Amino acid sequence: MTTITKPEGPEGGGVGPSKSFSFDHSYWSFDKNDAHYAGQQRLYEDLGVELLNHAFDGYNTCIVACK
């Protein structure tokens, strides 16, 4: 589960209610110094290898990435 909160400040307009989203996988890639940081290599190992194998076997595959 990933939870986001509207930021404070002039553009954010003050703290708003939090919203939570559930995904099969959710990775943190904002701060490389964070213990939960997931770089491209980890994503490839966790998701890419299997999806590529399925694609090579003729199945449609998809990864959604949001920024």
PQR file of N, CA, C, O and H, with PARSE charges and radii, in Angstrom:
ATOM      1  N   MET A   1       0.849  -1.170   0.000 -0.4000 1.5000
ATOM      2  CA  MET A   1       0.000   0.000   0.000 -0.0000 2.0000
ATOM      3  C   MET A   1       0.895   1.234   0.000  0.5500 1.7000
ATOM      4  O   MET A   1       1.910   1.279   0.696 -0.5500 1.4000
ATOM      5  N   THR A   2       0.509   2.226  -0.785 -0.4000 1.5000
ATOM      6  CA  THR A   2       1.215   3.491  -0.837 -0.0000 2.0000
ATOM      7  C   THR A   2       0.248   4.580  -0.395  0.5500 1.7000
ATOM      8  O   THR A   2      -0.888   4.624  -0.869 -0.5500 1.4000
ATOM      9  H   THR A   2      -0.315   2.189  -1.350  0.4000 1.0000
ATOM     10  N   THR A   3       0.682   5.464   0.512 -0.4000 1.5000
ATOM     11  CA  THR A   3      -0.152   6.549   1.010 -0.0000 2.0000
ATOM     12  C   THR A   3       0.486   7.877   0.645  0.5500 1.7000
ATOM     13  O   THR A   3       1.685   8.066   0.848 -0.5500 1.4000
ATOM     14  H   THR A   3       1.604   5.428   0.897  0.4000 1.0000
ATOM     15  N   ILE A   4      -0.312   8.806   0.101 -0.4000 1.5000
ATOM     16  CA  ILE A   4       0.187  10.136  -0.230 -0.0000 2.0000
ATOM     17  C   ILE A   4      -0.628  11.173   0.529  0.5500 1.7000
ATOM     18  O   ILE A   4      -1.803  10.961   0.824 -0.5500 1.4000
ATOM     19  H   ILE A   4      -1.286   8.652  -0.064  0.4000 1.0000
ATOM     20  N   THR A   5       0.015  12.305   0.843 -0.4000 1.5000
ATOM     21  CA  THR A   5      -0.623  13.412   1.535 -0.0000 2.0000
ATOM     22  C   THR A   5      -0.306  14.694   0.790  0.5500 1.7000
ATOM     23  O   THR A   5       0.838  14.910   0.389 -0.5500 1.4000
ATOM     24  H   THR A   5       0.970  12.477   0.603  0.4000 1.0000
ATOM     25  N   LYS A   6      -1.298  15.543   0.599 -0.4000 1.5000
ATOM     26  CA  LYS A   6      -1.096  16.830  -0.060 -0.0000 2.0000
ATOM     27  C   LYS A   6      -0.086  17.642   0.749  0.5500 1.7000
ATOM     28  O   LYS A   6      -0.252  17.790   1.960 -0.5500 1.4000
ATOM     29  H   LYS A   6      -2.227  15.367   0.925  0.4000 1.0000
ATOM     30  N   PRO A   7       0.968  18.177   0.100 -0.5600 1.5000
ATOM     31  CA  PRO A   7       2.009  18.903   0.841  0.2800 2.0000
ATOM     32  C   PRO A   7       1.542  20.281   1.308  0.5500 1.7000
ATOM     33  O   PRO A   7       0.587  20.845   0.774 -0.5500 1.4000
ATOM     34  N   GLU A   8       2.235  20.804   2.310 -0.4000 1.5000
ATOM     35  CA  GLU A   8       1.980  22.158   2.789 -0.0000 2.0000
ATOM     36  C   GLU A   8       2.619  23.145   1.826  0.5500 1.7000
ATOM     37  O   GLU A   8       3.448  22.765   0.998 -0.5500 1.4000
ATOM     38  H   GLU A   8       3.011  20.346   2.744  0.4000 1.0000
ATOM     39  N   GLY A   9       2.234  24.416   1.935 -0.4000 1.5000
ATOM     40  CA  GLY A   9       2.877  25.459   1.152 -0.0000 2.0000
ATOM     41  C   GLY A   9       1.925  26.141   0.194  0.5500 1.7000
ATOM     42  O   GLY A   9       0.775  25.728   0.044 -0.5500 1.4000
ATOM     43  H   GLY A   9       1.561  24.724   2.607  0.4000 1.0000
ATOM     44  N   PRO A  10       2.416  27.199  -0.461 -0.5600 1.5000
ATOM     45  CA  PRO A  10       1.552  27.990  -1.337  0.2800 2.0000
ATOM     46  C   PRO A  10       0.998  27.192  -2.515  0.5500 1.7000
ATOM     47  O   PRO A  10      -0.153  27.395  -2.902 -0.5500 1.4000
ATOM     48  N   GLU A  11       1.781  26.301  -3.084 -0.4000 1.5000
ATOM     49  CA  GLU A  11       1.300  25.515  -4.222 -0.0000 2.0000
ATOM     50  C   GLU A  11       0.395  24.380  -3.759  0.5500 1.7000
ATOM     51  O   GLU A  11      -0.576  24.035  -4.433 -0.5500 1.4000
ATOM     52  H   GLU A  11       2.716  26.136  -2.770  0.4000 1.0000
ATOM     53  N   GLY A  12       0.719  23.805  -2.610 -0.4000 1.5000
ATOM     54  CA  GLY A  12      -0.076  22.701  -2.097 -0.0000 2.0000
ATOM     55  C   GLY A  12      -1.359  23.153  -1.436  0.5500 1.7000
ATOM     56  O   GLY A  12      -2.342  22.413  -1.400 -0.5500 1.4000
ATOM     57  H   GLY A  12       1.507  24.086  -2.063  0.4000 1.0000
ATOM     58  N   GLY A  13      -1.352  24.377  -0.907 -0.4000 1.5000
ATOM     59  CA  GLY A  13      -2.549  24.919  -0.297 -0.0000 2.0000
ATOM     60  C   GLY A  13      -2.846  24.385   1.087  0.5500 1.7000
ATOM     61  O   GLY A  13      -3.971  24.526   1.566 -0.5500 1.4000
ATOM     62  H   GLY A  13      -0.553  24.978  -0.936  0.4000 1.0000
ATOM     63  N   GLY A  14      -1.883  23.781   1.738 -0.4000 1.5000
ATOM     64  CA  GLY A  14      -2.101  23.247   3.075 -0.0000 2.0000
ATOM     65  C   GLY A  14      -2.232  21.745   3.045  0.5500 1.7000
ATOM     66  O   GLY A  14      -2.446  21.147   1.991 -0.5500 1.4000
ATOM     67  H   GLY A  14      -0.969  23.666   1.349  0.4000 1.0000
ATOM     68  N   VAL A  15      -2.102  21.144   4.204 -0.4000 1.5000
ATOM     69  CA  VAL A  15      -2.156  19.688   4.301 -0.0000 2.0000
ATOM     70  C   VAL A  15      -3.588  19.216   4.084  0.5500 1.7000
ATOM     71  O   VAL A  15      -4.520  19.701   4.726 -0.5500 1.4000
ATOM     72  H   VAL A  15      -1.928  21.630   5.060  0.4000 1.0000
ATOM     73  N   GLY A  16      -3.748  18.276   3.185 -0.4000 1.5000
ATOM     74  CA  GLY A  16      -5.067  17.723   2.901 -0.0000 2.0000
ATOM     75  C   GLY A  16      -5.162  16.309   3.420  0.5500 1.7000
ATOM     76  O   GLY A  16      -4.228  15.805   4.043 -0.5500 1.4000
ATOM     77  H   GLY A  16      -2.991  17.882   2.663  0.4000 1.0000
ATOM     78  N   PRO A  17      -6.289  15.666   3.166 -0.5600 1.5000
ATOM     79  CA  PRO A  17      -6.456  14.286   3.635  0.2800 2.0000
ATOM     80  C   PRO A  17      -5.508  13.338   2.893  0.5500 1.7000
ATOM     81  O   PRO A  17      -5.180  13.559   1.727 -0.5500 1.4000
ATOM     82  N   SER A  18      -5.087  12.309   3.569 -0.4000 1.5000
ATOM     83  CA  SER A  18      -4.231  11.291   2.951 -0.0000 2.0000
ATOM     84  C   SER A  18      -5.085  10.377   2.082  0.5500 1.7000
ATOM     85  O   SER A  18      -6.265  10.153   2.354 -0.5500 1.4000
ATOM     86  H   SER A  18      -5.354  12.130   4.516  0.4000 1.0000
ATOM     87  N   LYS A  19      -4.458   9.853   1.027 -0.4000 1.5000
ATOM     88  CA  LYS A  19      -5.116   8.886   0.156 -0.0000 2.0000
ATOM     89  C   LYS A  19      -4.212   7.678   0.034  0.5500 1.7000
ATOM     90  O   LYS A  19      -3.004   7.815  -0.161 -0.5500 1.4000
ATOM     91  H   LYS A  19      -3.500  10.034   0.806  0.4000 1.0000
ATOM     92  N   SER A  20      -4.784   6.513   0.148 -0.4000 1.5000
ATOM     93  CA  SER A  20      -4.026   5.266   0.075 -0.0000 2.0000
ATOM     94  C   SER A  20      -4.407   4.493  -1.178  0.5500 1.7000
ATOM     95  O   SER A  20      -5.565   4.479  -1.594 -0.5500 1.4000
ATOM     96  H   SER A  20      -5.765   6.402   0.306  0.4000 1.0000
ATOM     97  N   PHE A  21      -3.401   3.850  -1.771 -0.4000 1.5000
ATOM     98  CA  PHE A  21      -3.589   3.059  -2.977 -0.0000 2.0000
ATOM     99  C   PHE A  21      -2.940   1.702  -2.762  0.5500 1.7000
ATOM    100  O   PHE A  21      -1.874   1.610  -2.153 -0.5500 1.4000
ATOM    101  H   PHE A  21      -2.460   3.862  -1.433  0.4000 1.0000
ATOM    102  N   SER A  22      -3.569   0.666  -3.251 -0.4000 1.5000
ATOM    103  CA  SER A  22      -3.019  -0.687  -3.139 -0.0000 2.0000
ATOM    104  C   SER A  22      -2.535  -1.152  -4.510  0.5500 1.7000
ATOM    105  O   SER A  22      -3.227  -0.980  -5.514 -0.5500 1.4000
ATOM    106  H   SER A  22      -4.436   0.741  -3.745  0.4000 1.0000
ATOM    107  N   PHE A  23      -1.355  -1.735  -4.541 -0.4000 1.5000
ATOM    108  CA  PHE A  23      -0.751  -2.233  -5.760 -0.0000 2.0000
ATOM    109  C   PHE A  23      -0.188  -3.623  -5.490  0.5500 1.7000
ATOM    110  O   PHE A  23       0.007  -4.007  -4.337 -0.5500 1.4000
ATOM    111  H   PHE A  23      -0.793  -1.875  -3.726  0.4000 1.0000
ATOM    112  N   ASP A  24       0.072  -4.370  -6.551 -0.4000 1.5000
ATOM    113  CA  ASP A  24       0.764  -5.644  -6.396 -0.0000 2.0000
ATOM    114  C   ASP A  24       2.180  -5.402  -5.888  0.5500 1.7000
ATOM    115  O   ASP A  24       2.683  -6.141  -5.041 -0.5500 1.4000
ATOM    116  H   ASP A  24      -0.086  -4.058  -7.488  0.4000 1.0000
ATOM    117  N   HIS A  25       2.813  -4.365  -6.411 -0.4000 1.5000
ATOM    118  CA  HIS A  25       4.155  -3.967  -5.978 -0.0000 2.0000
ATOM    119  C   HIS A  25       4.209  -2.452  -5.928  0.5500 1.7000
ATOM    120  O   HIS A  25       3.612  -1.779  -6.768 -0.5500 1.4000
ATOM    121  H   HIS A  25       2.405  -3.765  -7.098  0.4000 1.0000
ATOM    122  N   SER A  26       4.910  -1.917  -4.964 -0.4000 1.5000
ATOM    123  CA  SER A  26       5.116  -0.480  -4.857 -0.0000 2.0000
ATOM    124  C   SER A  26       6.544  -0.270  -4.378  0.5500 1.7000
ATOM    125  O   SER A  26       6.939  -0.798  -3.338 -0.5500 1.4000
ATOM    126  H   SER A  26       5.396  -2.464  -4.281  0.4000 1.0000
ATOM    127  N   TYR A  27       7.312   0.498  -5.130 -0.4000 1.5000
ATOM    128  CA  TYR A  27       8.730   0.698  -4.819 -0.0000 2.0000
ATOM    129  C   TYR A  27       9.012   2.165  -4.538  0.5500 1.7000
ATOM    130  O   TYR A  27       8.372   3.048  -5.109 -0.5500 1.4000
ATOM    131  H   TYR A  27       6.991   0.927  -5.974  0.4000 1.0000
ATOM    132  N   TRP A  28       9.975   2.424  -3.652 -0.4000 1.5000
ATOM    133  CA  TRP A  28      10.410   3.764  -3.303 -0.0000 2.0000
ATOM    134  C   TRP A  28      11.679   4.065  -4.093  0.5500 1.7000
ATOM    135  O   TRP A  28      12.670   3.344  -3.979 -0.5500 1.4000
ATOM    136  H   TRP A  28      10.495   1.707  -3.188  0.4000 1.0000
ATOM    137  N   SER A  29      11.650   5.143  -4.905 -0.4000 1.5000
ATOM    138  CA  SER A  29      12.832   5.480  -5.698 -0.0000 2.0000
ATOM    139  C   SER A  29      13.118   6.972  -5.683  0.5500 1.7000
ATOM    140  O   SER A  29      13.627   7.521  -6.660 -0.5500 1.4000
ATOM    141  H   SER A  29      10.845   5.729  -4.997  0.4000 1.0000
ATOM    142  N   PHE A  30      12.793   7.628  -4.576 -0.4000 1.5000
ATOM    143  CA  PHE A  30      12.988   9.071  -4.480 -0.0000 2.0000
ATOM    144  C   PHE A  30      14.361   9.435  -3.928  0.5500 1.7000
ATOM    145  O   PHE A  30      15.012  10.338  -4.453 -0.5500 1.4000
ATOM    146  H   PHE A  30      12.380   7.182  -3.782  0.4000 1.0000
ATOM    147  N   ASP A  31      14.809   8.755  -2.889 -0.4000 1.5000
ATOM    148  CA  ASP A  31      16.056   9.106  -2.205 -0.0000 2.0000
ATOM    149  C   ASP A  31      16.970   7.884  -2.153  0.5500 1.7000
ATOM    150  O   ASP A  31      16.664   6.907  -1.471 -0.5500 1.4000
ATOM    151  H   ASP A  31      14.280   8.022  -2.463  0.4000 1.0000
ATOM    152  N   LYS A  32      18.096   7.940  -2.877 -0.4000 1.5000
ATOM    153  CA  LYS A  32      19.019   6.800  -2.926 -0.0000 2.0000
ATOM    154  C   LYS A  32      19.602   6.448  -1.562  0.5500 1.7000
ATOM    155  O   LYS A  32      20.076   5.328  -1.367 -0.5500 1.4000
ATOM    156  H   LYS A  32      18.344   8.734  -3.431  0.4000 1.0000
ATOM    157  N   ASN A  33      19.574   7.380  -0.619 -0.4000 1.5000
ATOM    158  CA  ASN A  33      20.115   7.135   0.715 -0.0000 2.0000
ATOM    159  C   ASN A  33      19.106   6.468   1.646  0.5500 1.7000
ATOM    160  O   ASN A  33      19.469   6.041   2.742 -0.5500 1.4000
ATOM    161  H   ASN A  33      19.189   8.289  -0.777  0.4000 1.0000
ATOM    162  N   ASP A  34      17.859   6.375   1.230 -0.4000 1.5000
ATOM    163  CA  ASP A  34      16.818   5.759   2.043 -0.0000 2.0000
ATOM    164  C   ASP A  34      16.992   4.238   2.027  0.5500 1.7000
ATOM    165  O   ASP A  34      17.313   3.656   0.991 -0.5500 1.4000
ATOM    166  H   ASP A  34      17.564   6.721   0.339  0.4000 1.0000
ATOM    167  N   ALA A  35      16.784   3.609   3.163 -0.4000 1.5000
ATOM    168  CA  ALA A  35      16.947   2.152   3.270 -0.0000 2.0000
ATOM    169  C   ALA A  35      15.969   1.393   2.375  0.5500 1.7000
ATOM    170  O   ALA A  35      16.245   0.256   1.994 -0.5500 1.4000
ATOM    171  H   ALA A  35      16.523   4.082   4.005  0.4000 1.0000
ATOM    172  N   HIS A  36      14.836   1.997   2.034 -0.4000 1.5000
ATOM    173  CA  HIS A  36      13.823   1.341   1.208 -0.0000 2.0000
ATOM    174  C   HIS A  36      13.970   1.658  -0.280  0.5500 1.7000
ATOM    175  O   HIS A  36      13.120   1.262  -1.078 -0.5500 1.4000
ATOM    176  H   HIS A  36      14.611   2.921   2.344  0.4000 1.0000
ATOM    177  N   TYR A  37      15.025   2.358  -0.661 -0.4000 1.5000
ATOM    178  CA  TYR A  37      15.227   2.761  -2.058 -0.0000 2.0000
ATOM    179  C   TYR A  37      15.324   1.540  -2.968  0.5500 1.7000
ATOM    180  O   TYR A  37      16.004   0.566  -2.643 -0.5500 1.4000
ATOM    181  H   TYR A  37      15.715   2.679  -0.013  0.4000 1.0000
ATOM    182  N   ALA A  38      14.642   1.598  -4.104 -0.4000 1.5000
ATOM    183  CA  ALA A  38      14.695   0.523  -5.094 -0.0000 2.0000
ATOM    184  C   ALA A  38      15.150   1.116  -6.426  0.5500 1.7000
ATOM    185  O   ALA A  38      14.438   1.914  -7.036 -0.5500 1.4000
ATOM    186  H   ALA A  38      14.090   2.389  -4.368  0.4000 1.0000
ATOM    187  N   GLY A  39      16.324   0.724  -6.864 -0.4000 1.5000
ATOM    188  CA  GLY A  39      16.867   1.206  -8.127 -0.0000 2.0000
ATOM    189  C   GLY A  39      16.445   0.328  -9.292  0.5500 1.7000
ATOM    190  O   GLY A  39      15.706  -0.643  -9.123 -0.5500 1.4000
ATOM    191  H   GLY A  39      16.902   0.075  -6.369  0.4000 1.0000
ATOM    192  N   GLN A  40      16.925   0.685 -10.473 -0.4000 1.5000
ATOM    193  CA  GLN A  40      16.564  -0.046 -11.683 -0.0000 2.0000
ATOM    194  C   GLN A  40      16.971  -1.514 -11.624  0.5500 1.7000
ATOM    195  O   GLN A  40      16.237  -2.378 -12.102 -0.5500 1.4000
ATOM    196  H   GLN A  40      17.525   1.473 -10.610  0.4000 1.0000
ATOM    197  N   GLN A  41      18.133  -1.805 -11.042 -0.4000 1.5000
ATOM    198  CA  GLN A  41      18.591  -3.192 -10.964 -0.0000 2.0000
ATOM    199  C   GLN A  41      17.624  -4.044 -10.145  0.5500 1.7000
ATOM    200  O   GLN A  41      17.306  -5.171 -10.526 -0.5500 1.4000
ATOM    201  H   GLN A  41      18.730  -1.103 -10.653  0.4000 1.0000
ATOM    202  N   ARG A  42      17.161  -3.506  -9.028 -0.4000 1.5000
ATOM    203  CA  ARG A  42      16.207  -4.261  -8.193 -0.0000 2.0000
ATOM    204  C   ARG A  42      14.899  -4.487  -8.929  0.5500 1.7000
ATOM    205  O   ARG A  42      14.342  -5.584  -8.885 -0.5500 1.4000
ATOM    206  H   ARG A  42      17.420  -2.591  -8.719  0.4000 1.0000
ATOM    207  N   LEU A  43      14.400  -3.451  -9.611 -0.4000 1.5000
ATOM    208  CA  LEU A  43      13.159  -3.606 -10.375 -0.0000 2.0000
ATOM    209  C   LEU A  43      13.315  -4.648 -11.473  0.5500 1.7000
ATOM    210  O   LEU A  43      12.417  -5.458 -11.700 -0.5500 1.4000
ATOM    211  H   LEU A  43      14.853  -2.560  -9.648  0.4000 1.0000
ATOM    212  N   TYR A  44      14.453  -4.625 -12.150 -0.4000 1.5000
ATOM    213  CA  TYR A  44      14.699  -5.609 -13.191 -0.0000 2.0000
ATOM    214  C   TYR A  44      14.708  -7.020 -12.616  0.5500 1.7000
ATOM    215  O   TYR A  44      14.096  -7.931 -13.172 -0.5500 1.4000
ATOM    216  H   TYR A  44      15.182  -3.967 -11.966  0.4000 1.0000
ATOM    217  N   GLU A  45      15.410  -7.190 -11.496 -0.4000 1.5000
ATOM    218  CA  GLU A  45      15.482  -8.514 -10.876 -0.0000 2.0000
ATOM    219  C   GLU A  45      14.121  -8.981 -10.362  0.5500 1.7000
ATOM    220  O   GLU A  45      13.763 -10.148 -10.519 -0.5500 1.4000
ATOM    221  H   GLU A  45      15.907  -6.449 -11.045  0.4000 1.0000
ATOM    222  N   ASP A  46      13.357  -8.059  -9.743 -0.4000 1.5000
ATOM    223  CA  ASP A  46      12.055  -8.420  -9.165 -0.0000 2.0000
ATOM    224  C   ASP A  46      10.974  -8.623 -10.220  0.5500 1.7000
ATOM    225  O   ASP A  46      10.134  -9.513 -10.082 -0.5500 1.4000
ATOM    226  H   ASP A  46      13.648  -7.111  -9.616  0.4000 1.0000
ATOM    227  N   LEU A  47      10.986  -7.810 -11.269 -0.4000 1.5000
ATOM    228  CA  LEU A  47       9.881  -7.815 -12.221 -0.0000 2.0000
ATOM    229  C   LEU A  47      10.295  -8.086 -13.661  0.5500 1.7000
ATOM    230  O   LEU A  47       9.635  -8.842 -14.375 -0.5500 1.4000
ATOM    231  H   LEU A  47      11.667  -7.087 -11.381  0.4000 1.0000
ATOM    232  N   GLY A  48      11.381  -7.470 -14.078 -0.4000 1.5000
ATOM    233  CA  GLY A  48      11.761  -7.496 -15.484 -0.0000 2.0000
ATOM    234  C   GLY A  48      12.100  -8.860 -16.033  0.5500 1.7000
ATOM    235  O   GLY A  48      11.670  -9.204 -17.133 -0.5500 1.4000
ATOM    236  H   GLY A  48      11.917  -6.856 -13.498  0.4000 1.0000
ATOM    237  N   VAL A  49      12.856  -9.638 -15.300 -0.4000 1.5000
ATOM    238  CA  VAL A  49      13.283 -10.951 -15.786 -0.0000 2.0000
ATOM    239  C   VAL A  49      12.067 -11.823 -16.116  0.5500 1.7000
ATOM    240  O   VAL A  49      11.983 -12.395 -17.203 -0.5500 1.4000
ATOM    241  H   VAL A  49      13.205  -9.358 -14.406  0.4000 1.0000
ATOM    242  N   GLU A  50      11.135 -11.918 -15.175 -0.4000 1.5000
ATOM    243  CA  GLU A  50       9.951 -12.758 -15.397 -0.0000 2.0000
ATOM    244  C   GLU A  50       9.095 -12.226 -16.537  0.5500 1.7000
ATOM    245  O   GLU A  50       8.611 -13.001 -17.362 -0.5500 1.4000
ATOM    246  H   GLU A  50      11.204 -11.453 -14.293  0.4000 1.0000
ATOM    247  N   LEU A  51       8.899 -10.895 -16.591 -0.4000 1.5000
ATOM    248  CA  LEU A  51       8.082 -10.331 -17.665 -0.0000 2.0000
ATOM    249  C   LEU A  51       8.725 -10.532 -19.025  0.5500 1.7000
ATOM    250  O   LEU A  51       8.031 -10.832 -19.996 -0.5500 1.4000
ATOM    251  H   LEU A  51       9.292 -10.265 -15.921  0.4000 1.0000
ATOM    252  N   LEU A  52      10.032 -10.375 -19.111 -0.4000 1.5000
ATOM    253  CA  LEU A  52      10.716 -10.620 -20.379 -0.0000 2.0000
ATOM    254  C   LEU A  52      10.572 -12.071 -20.809  0.5500 1.7000
ATOM    255  O   LEU A  52      10.340 -12.352 -21.985 -0.5500 1.4000
ATOM    256  H   LEU A  52      10.596 -10.131 -18.322  0.4000 1.0000
ATOM    257  N   ASN A  53      10.708 -12.988 -19.872 -0.4000 1.5000
ATOM    258  CA  ASN A  53      10.533 -14.403 -20.198 -0.0000 2.0000
ATOM    259  C   ASN A  53       9.127 -14.682 -20.721  0.5500 1.7000
ATOM    260  O   ASN A  53       8.956 -15.432 -21.682 -0.5500 1.4000
ATOM    261  H   ASN A  53      10.897 -12.760 -18.917  0.4000 1.0000
ATOM    262  N   HIS A  54       8.117 -14.076 -20.086 -0.4000 1.5000
ATOM    263  CA  HIS A  54       6.740 -14.245 -20.568 -0.0000 2.0000
ATOM    264  C   HIS A  54       6.575 -13.642 -21.963  0.5500 1.7000
ATOM    265  O   HIS A  54       5.919 -14.233 -22.821 -0.5500 1.4000
ATOM    266  H   HIS A  54       8.256 -13.466 -19.306  0.4000 1.0000
ATOM    267  N   ALA A  55       7.170 -12.463 -22.192 -0.4000 1.5000
ATOM    268  CA  ALA A  55       7.086 -11.828 -23.515 -0.0000 2.0000
ATOM    269  C   ALA A  55       7.740 -12.707 -24.578  0.5500 1.7000
ATOM    270  O   ALA A  55       7.203 -12.856 -25.675 -0.5500 1.4000
ATOM    271  H   ALA A  55       7.703 -11.983 -21.496  0.4000 1.0000
ATOM    272  N   PHE A  56       8.899 -13.290 -24.259 -0.4000 1.5000
ATOM    273  CA  PHE A  56       9.581 -14.172 -25.205 -0.0000 2.0000
ATOM    274  C   PHE A  56       8.755 -15.439 -25.481  0.5500 1.7000
ATOM    275  O   PHE A  56       8.881 -16.050 -26.543 -0.5500 1.4000
ATOM    276  H   PHE A  56       9.335 -13.169 -23.367  0.4000 1.0000
ATOM    277  N   ASP A  57       7.906 -15.825 -24.511 -0.4000 1.5000
ATOM    278  CA  ASP A  57       7.028 -16.988 -24.692 -0.0000 2.0000
ATOM    279  C   ASP A  57       5.756 -16.622 -25.468  0.5500 1.7000
ATOM    280  O   ASP A  57       4.929 -17.493 -25.738 -0.5500 1.4000
ATOM    281  H   ASP A  57       7.804 -15.328 -23.649  0.4000 1.0000
ATOM    282  N   GLY A  58       5.593 -15.345 -25.827 -0.4000 1.5000
ATOM    283  CA  GLY A  58       4.455 -14.908 -26.635 -0.0000 2.0000
ATOM    284  C   GLY A  58       3.315 -14.275 -25.886  0.5500 1.7000
ATOM    285  O   GLY A  58       2.273 -14.000 -26.481 -0.5500 1.4000
ATOM    286  H   GLY A  58       6.264 -14.637 -25.608  0.4000 1.0000
ATOM    287  N   TYR A  59       3.474 -14.030 -24.584 -0.4000 1.5000
ATOM    288  CA  TYR A  59       2.422 -13.403 -23.801 -0.0000 2.0000
ATOM    289  C   TYR A  59       2.591 -11.890 -23.795  0.5500 1.7000
ATOM    290  O   TYR A  59       3.711 -11.386 -23.877 -0.5500 1.4000
ATOM    291  H   TYR A  59       4.320 -14.254 -24.101  0.4000 1.0000
ATOM    292  N   ASN A  60       1.469 -11.160 -23.696 -0.4000 1.5000
ATOM    293  CA  ASN A  60       1.526  -9.705 -23.532 -0.0000 2.0000
ATOM    294  C   ASN A  60       1.893  -9.404 -22.079  0.5500 1.7000
ATOM    295  O   ASN A  60       1.403 -10.060 -21.160 -0.5500 1.4000
ATOM    296  H   ASN A  60       0.559 -11.570 -23.630  0.4000 1.0000
ATOM    297  N   THR A  61       2.748  -8.421 -21.882 -0.4000 1.5000
ATOM    298  CA  THR A  61       3.152  -8.019 -20.530 -0.0000 2.0000
ATOM    299  C   THR A  61       3.106  -6.499 -20.421  0.5500 1.7000
ATOM    300  O   THR A  61       3.118  -5.794 -21.430 -0.5500 1.4000
ATOM    301  H   THR A  61       3.146  -7.889 -22.628  0.4000 1.0000
ATOM    302  N   CYS A  62       3.052  -6.003 -19.188 -0.4000 1.5000
ATOM    303  CA  CYS A  62       2.988  -4.554 -18.979 -0.0000 2.0000
ATOM    304  C   CYS A  62       3.494  -4.209 -17.576  0.5500 1.7000
ATOM    305  O   CYS A  62       3.196  -4.909 -16.607 -0.5500 1.4000
ATOM    306  H   CYS A  62       3.042  -6.576 -18.369  0.4000 1.0000
ATOM    307  N   ILE A  63       4.257  -3.129 -17.483 -0.4000 1.5000
ATOM    308  CA  ILE A  63       4.658  -2.542 -16.203 -0.0000 2.0000
ATOM    309  C   ILE A  63       4.207  -1.089 -16.251  0.5500 1.7000
ATOM    310  O   ILE A  63       4.468  -0.396 -17.234 -0.5500 1.4000
ATOM    311  H   ILE A  63       4.499  -2.561 -18.270  0.4000 1.0000
ATOM    312  N   VAL A  64       3.534  -0.619 -15.204 -0.4000 1.5000
ATOM    313  CA  VAL A  64       3.101   0.770 -15.121 -0.0000 2.0000
ATOM    314  C   VAL A  64       4.052   1.488 -14.175  0.5500 1.7000
ATOM    315  O   VAL A  64       4.267   1.050 -13.045 -0.5500 1.4000
ATOM    316  H   VAL A  64       3.323  -1.182 -14.405  0.4000 1.0000
ATOM    317  N   ALA A  65       4.616   2.589 -14.643 -0.4000 1.5000
ATOM    318  CA  ALA A  65       5.513   3.404 -13.825 -0.0000 2.0000
ATOM    319  C   ALA A  65       4.940   4.809 -13.731  0.5500 1.7000
ATOM    320  O   ALA A  65       4.616   5.414 -14.752 -0.5500 1.4000
ATOM    321  H   ALA A  65       4.442   2.945 -15.561  0.4000 1.0000
ATOM    322  N   CYS A  66       4.812   5.331 -12.526 -0.4000 1.5000
ATOM    323  CA  CYS A  66       4.281   6.673 -12.314 -0.0000 2.0000
ATOM    324  C   CYS A  66       5.329   7.543 -11.647  0.5500 1.7000
ATOM    325  O   CYS A  66       6.131   7.083 -10.835 -0.5500 1.4000
ATOM    326  H   CYS A  66       5.076   4.839 -11.696  0.4000 1.0000
ATOM    327  N   LYS A  67       5.297   8.772 -12.004 -0.4000 1.5000
ATOM    328  CA  LYS A  67       6.227   9.717 -11.397 -0.0000 2.0000
ATOM    329  C   LYS A  67       5.459  10.831 -10.760  0.5500 1.7000
ATOM    330  O   LYS A  67       6.054  11.743 -10.186 -0.5500 1.4000
ATOM    331  H   LYS A  67       4.645   9.145 -12.664  0.4000 1.0000
TER
END
